[in-house]
Amino acid sequence: MTEKKIKKDTTGSPLEAHVASSKIRAEHIDKVYISGKKSTKAIDDVSIDIQDNDFVCIVGPSGCGKSTLLRMLAGLDFPTAGKIIVDDRAVTGPGPDRGMVFQTYTLFPWMTVEDNIKFGLKLKRMSKDEQQKIADRYLDIIGLKKFAKSYPKELSGGMKQRVAIARALANQPEVLLMDEPFGALDPHTKSMMQLLMREIWETEHPTVVFITHDIDEAAFLADKIYVMSARPGKVIKEVNVYLPHKRRLELKDTPEFIQIRKGINDLLYSANQDAEEE
């Protein structure tokens, strides 16, 4: 699926032609877990369409299957029915085109910050000079250059996640998959990480799929939000976020932001009420 978009300047004159294509498609996904004679449907007929360079959040209550869906996008799990396509190819397993950042801290404790970032580059047999150049660049981006020789045990939770993001980006994946990466952080650190993530996306422009149950987080980060119901998870609505491309934390106090947050909260509340009545 392709859609031709024409960018215009402030006078309305066309600047350039840009072709927006589907980077990721999940088509009619079901996920059923079977234990003995018991079966549990986690995801029910979910379809999503994510374009190249989109920042998409998937938001929903705990247990709605959003992390399961992300794992299937990564090729770490597989649907019971339906298919997942990345760049017009069916996903059959993990691949270097997709980087993953988890909620738990997944750094190698015996490696320095710098060596953690270089890990994937070493596997690619990249030259030491090129490894260092890339590591230095991402240490600058995440603001941890002076901690290059430190070990994970010497870092705070927010710093560890910055390194995990840098390690994923250093491999230059086309898609960055993030599973509630800021869920365990305190509110202030979480806000700072949201700001950093948005700034990184504004500069690097990977396609990002970000899982969260935090409505504020989804509204601040995303340009598009898929809202999911409680289990079995279904997509209630696709919400386009029409907020400035360049975002700062003050945005969260604006009427436009508050309206988006309320709309998503109302969707989740209504879906929960409907589920309880069934």
C-alpha positions in Angstrom: 0.0 0.0 0.0 1.4 3.4 -1.0 0.1 6.9 -0.6 1.7 9.9 -2.3 1.9 12.9 -0.1 2.9 16.4 -1.3 4.6 18.6 1.3 3.8 22.3 1.0 5.5 25.5 2.3 3.6 28.2 4.1 2.3 29.7 0.9 0.8 26.4 -0.1 3.3 25.7 -2.9 4.6 22.1 -3.2 8.1 21.5 -1.8 8.7 17.8 -2.6 6.9 14.6 -3.3 7.1 12.0 -0.6 5.9 8.4 -0.9 4.6 7.0 2.4 4.6 3.2 2.4 3.4 0.6 4.8 6.4 -0.5 6.8 4.6 -2.9 9.1 1.2 -4.6 8.6 -0.5 -7.0 11.1 -3.5 -8.5 9.4 -6.4 -10.1 11.4 -4.1 -11.4 14.2 -5.4 -13.9 16.7 -3.4 -15.3 19.5 -4.6 -18.3 21.5 -2.7 -19.9 24.4 -3.5 -23.6 25.1 -2.7 -25.2 28.4 -4.0 -28.8 28.7 -7.7 -28.7 27.7 -8.0 -24.9 28.5 -7.5 -22.3 25.8 -7.3 -18.5 26.4 -7.6 -16.0 23.6 -5.2 -13.1 24.2 -5.6 -11.2 21.0 -8.7 -11.1 18.8 -8.7 -10.1 15.1 -6.1 -7.2 15.4 -5.0 -5.4 12.3 -2.6 -2.4 12.3 -0.9 -0.5 9.5 2.3 1.4 10.3 4.1 3.6 7.7 7.8 4.1 7.3 9.2 6.6 9.9 5.9 6.6 12.0 6.1 6.9 15.8 3.2 4.6 16.9 2.1 3.8 20.4 -0.1 0.9 21.3 -1.9 1.7 24.6 -4.3 -0.5 26.6 -4.9 -2.0 30.0 -2.5 -4.5 31.5 -3.0 -8.0 30.1 -4.6 -6.8 26.8 -2.0 -8.5 24.7 -0.1 -5.4 23.5 3.3 -6.8 24.6 2.4 -10.1 22.9 1.7 -8.2 19.7 5.0 -6.5 19.9 6.8 -9.8 20.4 5.1 -11.1 17.3 6.3 -8.0 15.3 9.8 -8.8 16.6 9.5 -12.4 15.4 9.9 -13.7 19.0 6.3 -15.2 19.0 3.9 -16.1 16.3 0.1 -15.6 15.8 -2.4 -18.4 15.9 -4.1 -16.8 12.9 -3.4 -13.9 10.6 -0.1 -12.7 9.4 2.6 -10.0 10.1 4.4 -8.3 7.3 7.4 -6.0 7.4 8.6 -4.4 4.2 6.3 -6.7 2.2 7.9 -9.8 3.7 6.2 -12.2 6.2 7.9 -12.2 9.6 9.3 -15.7 10.3 11.7 -14.8 13.1 13.9 -12.0 14.5 15.9 -9.9 12.1 18.5 -7.1 12.1 15.9 -4.8 10.6 14.1 -4.8 14.0 15.7 -3.6 17.3 14.0 -4.3 20.6 14.1 -2.4 23.9 12.5 -4.2 26.9 11.2 -2.8 30.2 13.7 -4.8 32.2 17.3 -3.7 32.0 19.0 -6.1 29.5 22.5 -4.7 29.4 25.5 -7.1 29.8 26.7 -6.5 33.4 30.3 -7.5 32.6 30.6 -5.0 29.7 31.1 -1.2 30.0 28.6 1.2 28.6 30.7 1.7 25.5 31.1 -2.1 24.9 27.4 -2.7 25.4 26.7 -0.2 22.6 29.3 -1.8 20.4 28.0 -5.3 21.0 25.9 -5.7 17.8 28.6 -3.8 15.8 31.2 -6.4 16.8 28.9 -9.2 15.7 28.7 -7.5 12.3 32.6 -7.6 12.2 32.7 -3.9 11.8 36.2 -2.3 12.1 37.2 -1.0 15.5 37.4 2.5 14.2 33.9 2.4 12.8 32.6 0.8 16.1 34.1 3.6 18.1 32.8 6.3 15.8 29.2 4.9 16.1 29.5 4.4 19.9 30.8 7.9 20.4 27.9 9.3 18.3 25.3 7.6 20.4 27.0 8.3 23.7 26.7 12.0 22.7 23.0 11.6 21.8 22.1 10.0 25.1 24.3 12.3 27.1 26.5 9.6 28.7 29.9 10.1 27.1 31.6 10.6 30.5 30.1 7.2 31.6 31.6 5.3 28.6 33.9 3.2 30.8 31.3 2.6 33.6 29.5 -0.6 34.2 25.7 -1.1 34.3 25.8 -1.5 38.1 27.1 2.1 38.4 24.2 3.5 36.5 20.7 4.6 37.5 17.6 3.0 35.9 17.1 5.8 33.5 20.8 5.7 32.5 20.6 2.0 31.8 17.6 2.5 29.5 19.4 5.2 27.7 22.2 2.8 27.0 19.8 0.1 25.9 18.2 2.5 23.4 21.6 3.6 22.2 22.6 -0.1 21.7 19.5 -0.8 19.7 19.9 2.3 17.5 23.6 1.7 17.0 22.7 -1.3 14.9 20.7 1.0 12.6 17.5 -1.0 12.7 14.7 0.2 10.4 12.2 -0.5 13.1 12.6 0.1 16.9 10.2 -2.0 19.0 9.9 -0.8 22.6 8.0 -2.7 25.3 7.1 -0.3 28.2 10.8 0.8 28.5 10.1 3.5 31.0 7.5 1.7 33.1 9.8 1.1 36.1 11.1 4.7 36.2 10.1 7.4 38.7 7.9 10.2 37.3 10.6 12.8 36.7 13.0 10.4 35.1 10.2 9.0 33.0 9.4 12.5 31.7 13.0 13.1 30.8 13.2 9.8 29.0 10.1 10.6 27.0 11.6 13.9 26.0 14.9 12.2 25.0 13.0 9.5 23.0 11.0 12.1 21.1 14.2 14.1 20.3 16.0 11.0 19.1 13.1 10.1 16.8 13.0 13.7 15.5 16.7 13.3 14.6 17.0 9.7 13.6 13.5 8.9 12.2 13.3 5.2 12.8 9.9 3.6 12.6 9.0 3.2 16.3 6.4 0.9 17.8 6.1 1.8 21.5 4.0 -0.2 24.0 2.6 1.5 27.1 -0.4 1.6 29.4 0.3 5.3 30.2 -2.1 7.5 28.2 0.0 10.7 28.8 3.1 8.9 27.5 1.3 7.7 24.4 -0.1 11.1 23.6 3.3 12.9 24.1 5.3 10.5 22.1 3.2 9.3 19.2 1.9 10.6 15.9 -0.6 7.7 15.9 -2.0 5.6 18.7 -3.8 2.2 18.6 -6.1 1.9 21.6 -6.7 -1.7 22.7 -9.5 -3.2 24.8 -9.0 -5.6 27.7 -8.4 -9.2 27.0 -9.0 -10.6 24.5 -7.3 -7.5 23.1 -9.0 -5.8 20.2 -8.2 -2.5 18.5 -10.9 -0.1 19.6 -9.7 2.8 17.6 -6.8 4.3 15.7 -6.2 7.8 16.9 -4.1 10.3 14.9 -2.2 12.7 17.1 -2.2 16.2 15.6 0.4 17.9 17.8 3.6 19.8 16.9 6.3 17.7 15.4 8.8 19.2 17.8 7.6 18.5 21.3 8.5 19.8 24.8 7.2 18.7 28.2 5.1 21.9 28.4 2.9 20.4 25.7 1.3 18.2 28.3 -0.4 21.3 29.9 -2.1 22.5 26.6 -5.8 22.1 25.9 -5.0 20.1 22.7 -3.0 17.5 24.7 -5.6 17.3 27.5 -8.3 16.7 24.9 -6.4 13.8 23.3 -5.7 12.3 26.7 -9.4 12.6 27.7 -10.5 11.0 24.4 -8.3 8.0 24.9 -9.3 7.6 28.5 -13.0 7.7 27.6 -12.4 5.0 25.0 -10.7 2.7 27.5 -13.4 3.4 30.1 -16.2 2.7 27.7 -14.5 -0.5 26.5 -14.0 -1.7 30.1 -17.7 -1.0 31.0 -18.8 -2.9 27.9 -16.6 -5.9 28.9 -18.0 -6.0 32.4 -21.6 -6.0 31.1 -20.9 -9.0 28.8 
